[in-house]
Amino acid sequence: MSNTLPKRNEVPVQHTWDVDSIFPTPAAWATAVEEVKARLPELAAYRGRLSDSAAVLADWQQAYEDVAAQAYRIFVYASMGVSVDSADQAATARFSRARELFGQVATVTAFAEPEMLQIGFETLRQWVASEPRLSIYGHYFDLLEKRAPHVRSAEVEAILGQLSDFAGTATATHGILVNTDLSYTPAVGSDEVSRPLAQSTIGALLTDPDRELRRTAWTNYADAHLAYKNTMANCLSAGIKRDVFYARARNYQSSLEASMSAYHVPTEVFHNTIKTFKANLPTWHRYWRIRRQALGYDALYEWDIKAPLTDQKPSVSFAQAIDWIGTGMTPLGDEYVEILRRGALQERWVDIYPNQGKRMGAFSTGAPGTHPFIFMSYVDDLFSMSTLAHELGHSMHSYYSRANQPLIYARYTLFEAEVASNFNQALTRAYLMENFADPAFRIAVIEEAMSNFHRYFFIMPTLARFELEIHERAERGEPFTADDLISLMADLFAEGYGDELQMDRERTGITWAMFATHLYSNFYVYQYTTGISAAHALAEKILRQEPGAVDNYLAFLKSGGSRYPLDSLRLAGVDMLSPEPVEQTFQVLGRMVDALEELLQPQPTA
């Protein structure tokens, strides 16, 4: 790792995502903003007219979807700019303008669904049958009928639309704070050499073999967040109160119900997931013990969780990663692999390497009319390769969904989102474990897998438990301070660590502040756990070459939002109403721990 990160304008263009494919210049983006604003009166003119006829409703849907698609492209372009350089003030201004535009569109179009409710669902179904342009909307009207008790009057919906801009202020403030304003003391290794600590470097530092470098990186990163704990707690409190407000405004019993009802998933899925996680904590306790023994430490600390268990750390270039991922995905067929390779290597889907001001994490984004885009900070190791596989899974899901569904169904739900991503990781790991016999390499693959499980099967369900508690406190009208949040978070992690890890309560307890977007997306984090569970259950079917498994999985990718999420996953071959997929994935985790323990056993000498 270089001791100095390049500035954004110093990054070679071939290593950046092709944002110009959306709008060729910021000026073109600004023109698009004005074009959308100019069409808002056209949309407003439909108010009070949707019940006139099936033809008028079809005209409305076309006009609205045209404007919405362009507004979405405007938002994605703006968000990409602030993601790669949080200090870019022009990009920040564009993002603020895009958020404001989204709020304006929401306000102007708020009358539509209340008017559709007044038309009545019997009439709407007749119109679906009689007006060819409405024929695709049958499922949408079914969804609307189920949401009917929670759709308010046109006036109330308009007010809720106006709230959308500043309702995201707490989220945005937290994000700006951690991505721009936080000052990180450099990490210092046992060689007394400083390494830059940033959102884009923390992951690599925590996997370094130098224990002192890991310790200072972990503590300095936590301390930077602790320095602003009260501000961040205030932001999170505002975000939680926002969730409670919207739940009550739409007549839900709780924020949890409001979140899950949006995807027509019963709350029992959440509670089953948490119950199964708690029941399987001994698997994690066993892993901590094996890790401590393998490292030869008297005590294991948080900064040791990703310490390498072999000194033969594989170097994996971006090109090598694409080759392995593509080969691992060959069970899905030539078309899937060709699209993936072309996107990553030729069409510049990926913003690849770290730079100054680049925010933390990784994600896939895009909009109707664009190809997918992947944000990450690649650092030539198996962890980055796996992150790339994960985001390519999201991107291929989006690619197939947009290619096979009309705009109304082009977006799949958050409940389904983490399936394809984790599926790609599962198949890539299976390929590597099947084809590489070197023990050190296999240990490294398992380490990466355990790191991923740690995030999705340990961190995320722990955050989900935290999220449930703070929402319930807010719903009871109970305030909470930064220290309250830290104490709660530490208690929950203590259960997961058991007696096998020496925990720094305050620094561990500030973990909630490090998730500047996740905890502001009402009950999103548990879906990482359900997603990885569905992914491994489906991957096992394909690896066993079960008849129809590949076709069923591809049908799932292509279905987008055209089905209810649980039905879409049943189409793929998994029932998420049952705790069985979560149990199956804990079995996969257990087998990983078994394999690691065996590989770490001293080898007999000749």
N, C-alpha and C positions, 0 to 999 in steps of 0.2 A: 504494500500500500504506500502510495506517495504521501509524504508529509504535508503536501499542499494540494488542496483540491482546486481544479481549474474553475475559472469563472465561466458562467454560462456561455458567453460569447466566444470562449476559447475551445469549446467542445466541437470536434469535427462533425459536420452536418450528417455524415453517414451513420453516426452513433445516436442521432436524435430521431424522434418520431416526426412523421411528415404532417405537421399541423397545417402546412400550406395547402394540403389536399382538401381541407375543409373550406378555408377562405385564404386566398393567395396573399393577402396583406391585412394588417389591422384596419386599414381604410376600407377594405371590402367588407370586413366584419362590421364596422360602424355603419356602412350603408345598409347591410342586412338588418341591423337593429332598427334603423329608421323605416325600412320597408315593413317590418312586422308591426311597428307602432302605427304606420299608416293604414294597416289592414284591420286594426282593432275596431274602428267604427263599422266596418263591414260585418264583423262578427256581432257587434252589439245590435245591429239592425235586425237580427233574427229573434231578438227577445220578444216573447209573446206570440211568435209565429210558428213554433215547432209543431203545434197541434193542427196546423192548417191541412197538411196532407203528408203522405209518405214521401212525395217528391221533395217537399220543402225540408223535411228531416234529413233526407239523403243529401240535399244541397248543403245543409248545415254541417253534416259530418265531414263532407269533403273540404269545405272551407276551413273548418276548425282544425282538421288534421294537417292541412297544408301549413297553416300558421304554427301549429304546435311543433311540427317537425323542424321548421326553420328556427323556432325559438330554442329547441333542444340543441340544434347544431351551434347556435350562438352561445349557449351556456357551456357546452362541452369545450369549444374553442377557448373561451375565457378561463375555464377551470384548468385547462392544460397549461396555460401560461403561468398561473400562480403556483402550480405544482412544481414546475421545474426551476422556478426562481422566485422565492417568496419575497425577495427584496425588490423585485421589479415593480415600481410604483405604477407604471402604465398598465401592466398586467393586472395589478390589484384593482385599479380603477375600472378596467373592463369587466372584471369579475363582479364588482359591486353593481355595475350597470346591467349586467346579465341577470343578476338576482332580482333587481328592480323590475326588469322587463318580464321575468317569469311571474312576479306578483301582479303585474298589470294584466297579463294574459289570464291569469287565474281569476282576477276580479271581473273582467269583462265577460268571461264565459261561465261564470258561476250559476247563471240562470238555467243552463241547459238540462242538467239532470233533474232538478225539481220540476221542470216543465215536462220531461219525459215521464216522470212519475204521475203527473196529472193526466197525461194521455191514457195511461193504463196499460197493463202488460198484455191483456187480451188483444187490444188494438195494435200494440207494437208487434206482437207475433203475427197478426194478420198482415201488417205492413211488410214484415220480413219475408212473408210468403209471396206477396204481390209485387213488391218493388225490387227488381234485380239488384239495385245498388245497395239495398239494405240486407241482402241475403246473408252476408257474412256476420251480421251483428247479433245473431241469435244468442250466442254465448255471452256476449256483452250485456244484453238485456237480462239474461238469467242472473248474471253477477249483480246488476243494478237492482233487480228484484230482491235479492238476498240482503243488499245493503239499504234497502228502502227505509227501514226504521231509523237509520242513522244519517239519512240525507235530510238536511234542513230546508227551510224555505229559501227562495231565491235571494231575499234580502240578507238572511243570515249567512248563506253560502258566500255572498258577495263580501260580507264583512270578514269571514274566515279567509277568503282569498286575499283580501287586503293585508291580513296579518302575516301572510306567508313570508314576506320579505324580512321584516324585523323579528319574526319568530325564529329565524335562523341566526340572529345576531350572537347569541351565546355560543353556538357552535363555531361561528366564524371567529369570534374573539379568542376562544380557546385555541383554535388552529393557528391564528396569527401569533399568539403568545408563544406556543411551543415551537413553531417553525421559523419564527423571525426574531422575536425579542429575547428568548432565553439565551443566556450566555453559558457555554459549557467549558469548564476547566479541562484542558487537554488531559488525556490519559497518559500515564507514565509507566513504562515497563521496568523490569528488573535491571535493564541496561541504562536506566535513567534518561532515556530518550523520549521526548514528548511525541505523542501522536494526536492528530486533530480529532476531536470528538464532536460529532454532528449527528443529526437524524439519519443521514445517509451512510454513516460509518459505524454506528453503534453495533449493528449486527455482526460485522466482521471482527470487531474488537473483542466481542464476547465469545468468539470461537478461536481466539488466538491461543497458542500453547503456553504463552507466558502468563502465569497466574497473577502476577502483580499487575500486568497490563489489564487483564480482565477485571481485577478487583477495582482498580482506579477508574476504569471505564464505567463499571456498574455503579459505583458509589457516586462518582461525579455526575453521571447522568441522572440518577435519582435525586441528588442534592439540588441540581438545577431546577427540577420540578418542585421540590420541597420549598425552595425559596419563594415560589409564587403559589403556595398551596391555598392560601385564602382567596386569591383572585380566581383560581381554577375551581375551587369549591363553589364560589358564587356563580360562576358560569354554569357548572353542572347543575346546581340547584335551579337555576333559571330554565335549563333544558328539561329537567324533570317536571317542573311546574308547567311548562309548555305541554308536555305529553298528557299530564293530568287534565289540563284545561281542554285540550282537543277531545280527549276521551269523554269528558262530561258534556261538552258542547254537542257531541254526536250521540249522546244517550247510551254510552257503554258503562258497564259496571266497574271497569278498571282499565288502566293503561295496558295491561297484559291482554285483556280481551279485545281492546281496540286494535292492538297491533296484530294479533293473530286472526281476528275476524277479517281483516283486510285481505288475507290470503285464504280465508275459509278453512283454516286449520284449527281444530279444537284445542283448548288450553291444556288438555290432558297430554298432548304431545310434549309440551314444555315440561310439565311436571314429571312425566315418565323419563324424559332425558336426564333431568337433574337427579331423580331417584336412582337411575341406573348408574350414573356417574359416581354418586356417593357410595353405592354398593361395591364399586370396583376400585376404590381408592387404594386397597392393599396392593394392587398391581403396580401402582405408582410408588408406593413405599418400597416395594421389592426392587424396583428400578433404581431408586436413589441409593439403596444399599449396594447394589452391584456396581454402580457408577463410582461410589466412594471407594470401594475396595479396588476397583480397576485403576483408579488414579493414585492409590496408595496414600490417601489422606486420612488423618485421624478424624476430621470433621469435614462435611460437605457444606458449602455455602452457595448462595444464589448465583454468584459469579462463576461457579463450577458446573452449572447445569449444562452448559454447552462446550465445556472444555474438551478438546480432542482426546480420544482414547488411544490414538495411535500417532506416532510422530511422522507417519507417511501420509500427510494430507494431500489428497489428489488435487492437482491443478486442472481446472476445467474451463477452457476458453468458451466464449460465447458460441463460436462456430461448432465446437465439440458438443456443447450442450444441445444445440439444435439437432445435431446428428443423432445423439442418443435419444432425445425425446421423440424425434420422428420415427426412429427404429422401434422404440417402445410402443408407439401407437399403431404399428402396422396391423394388429388384429382388427382395427376399424376400417381398413381398406385403403387403396391407393389414393382415392380422391381426398380423403381426410388429411393424409400425410402431405400431399402435394400442396393443398391450400395452406396448411400450417407452415411448411418450409418457405413457400413463396412470400407469405406475409412477413415472416421474421427476417428473411435474408434479402428480399428484393423490394418489397413495398414499404419498408420502414415502419412497421407496426410498433416497434419497440424503442422507447427512450432508454438507452442501455446503462450508461455508467454514472457514477456520482459526480456532482459538481457543487460549487458553493451555492447555498440558498435552496437546494433541492430538498423538498420535504421528505419525511420518512416514509417507509412502507412501499407497497406495490399495489397496483390495481389495474384493471382493464376498463376502458371506457369507449365511447363511441356514440353515434347517433344515427337515426334514419338517414340513409344517403351517404354514410361514411363507412370505411372499413374499421375494424377494431383498432384500438391503440392500447399499448401496454406501458405503464410507468414502473420503473424499478431502478435499482442501483446495483448493477452486476459487478461482482468482485472475483470472478474466476475460481469458484469453488463449487462443491456439490450443493451447498445450501442455495446459492444463487441459481444453479441449474434447476433445482426443485421449485424455487419461486417462479422461474420462467415457465416451467411446465404447468404450474398452477394457473398463472395468468393466461397462458395459451389455452388452457381448458375453458376459462371464462370467455376468451375471445372467440374460440371456435363455437361455443354455445351461442354467442351473440351472432356470429356470422351465419350459422345455419338457421337460427330463428328469424333473422331479418330477411334471409334469402327465401324462406318458405312460408312466411306469414304476412298478411296485410298489416298495415301500420298499427291498427287497433290491438293486434296480438303479437307485435314484434318484440315486446319486452316480456321476459319471464319474471316470475316473482322472486323476491329475496329468499323465500323459503327453498327455492330450487337452485339458487345461484351458486352455492358452494359444492354442488354435486359434481359438475363437469370438471371443475378445477382440481378437486382432490382425486377424481378419477384418473386424470392425466398423470398425477404424481404416483398413484398406485401402480399403473401400468409401466411407467418408466422405471420405478424401483424394481418391479418384478423382472423386467428385462435385464437390468444390471445384475441382480442377484443370480439370475439364471446363467449369465454368460461370462461372469468374471469370478475366477476361483481364488484370486489372491486374498488371503485373510485380512490384510490391512485395508484393502479396498472395500471388502465386504463390511468390515467394522465401520468404515467411514459412511457407507450407504445406510447402515442401520442407525448410525448417529444422526444423520440427516433426517431419517424417518422419525426417530424419537423426538427430534427437535420440532418437527411438524406436528406430531401427536401432542407434544407438550403445549403447543399453541392452541390447537383445536380441541384437544381432549383433556386439557388441564386448565390452561389460562382462561379460555372462553367459557366453559361451564362455570368456573369460579366467578368470572365477571357476571355471568347470567344470574347467579345466586345473589351477588352484590346488587345488581340492577333491580331484581325483584324486591329486595328489602328496602332500597331507598325509594322506589316508587310507592311501596305500601306505606312507608313513613310519610311521604308527601301527601298521599291520599287521606291519611289520618290527620293531616294538618300539623305534623311534627317537623320542626326545623332540624337541620343538621349542619354541623360545622366541618371544617377541614379535618379537624382531629377526630371527629365522629367517623368520617369516611375512612380515614387512615386506620382507625381501630377496627372497624368492621372488615375492611379488606384484609388486614393482617390476620384476624381470627379465621377467616375463610381459607386463606392460604395455609395457615397452621394445620388445619385438618388435612390438607392435601400433602403436606410435607411429613406429617407424623413426627416420629422421633429420629428420622433419618437425615434431617437437614437442619443446620443451625441458622435460624432466620433472624434477620435484622428487621424488627417489626416496623419501625418508622419508614425505612426506605422501601421495604416490600409493600407497606400499606399505601404508599403514594402511587402504586401501579395504576389505579383508576385514572390518574391525571395524564398518563402516557398514551391513553386511547382517546385522542382528540376528536375523533369522528364516531367511533363505534358506539360509545355510550350515549351519543346524541341521536342515534337511530333507534327509535323506540323498540326495545326487545329484539334487537338484531343478533346479538352475539351468540345466543343459544343455537342459532341456525348454522353456525360453523360446525357445531357438534353433530347436529342432525345431517348436515351436508356431507361431512366426512364419513358418517355412518352409511348413508345411502351409497356413496361413492365406492366404498370398499365392498359392500354387499354386491353391487353391480359388477365391479371389477373381478370379483371371485367367480361370478357366472361366466364371464368372457374368458378368463384364464383357464377355466375348466372346459371351455369350448361347448357350453350348453347350446343346444339347437335354438336358433332364433335370438340369442342374447345380443349379438351385434346389431341386428336389424332393429330390435326393440330399443336399444340404447340410442341409435341414430334417430329413430322416430321421436324419442324423447327430446333430443337436441333440436329437432326441427319443429316441435310442437309449440315452442314459444309460450305465449300466454293464452293459447287457444283452449286450454283445459284447466280445470281446477288443479292446484299443485299436487294434491294427494293422488288424483287420477293420473296426472302426467307421470308421476313416479311409479305408479302401478303399471302404466304402459311400459316403462323401462324394465320393470320386474321386481319392485321392492315396495313393501307396505310400511309406511312410516307411522301409521296409527299404532303399530306394534312396537314394543321396546326391543324386539329381536334384532333389527339392524344395528342398534347401539351395542347390544350384547355381542353380536358377531364381530364388530370392529374392536371391541375390547379383547376378543379372542385373538384377532390379528396382532394387536398390541402385545398381548401376552406371548405370542410366538416370536415376536421381535426380541423381546426381553430374553426368552429362552435361547434364541440364536446368538445373541450378544454374549450371554453368560458362557455358552459353549466355546465361542471364538476366543474369549478372554482366558480360557483355561490354559495353564502352562503346557506347552507341547513337549511330548516325550523326546528325549535325546536319543540319537542313534547309538 
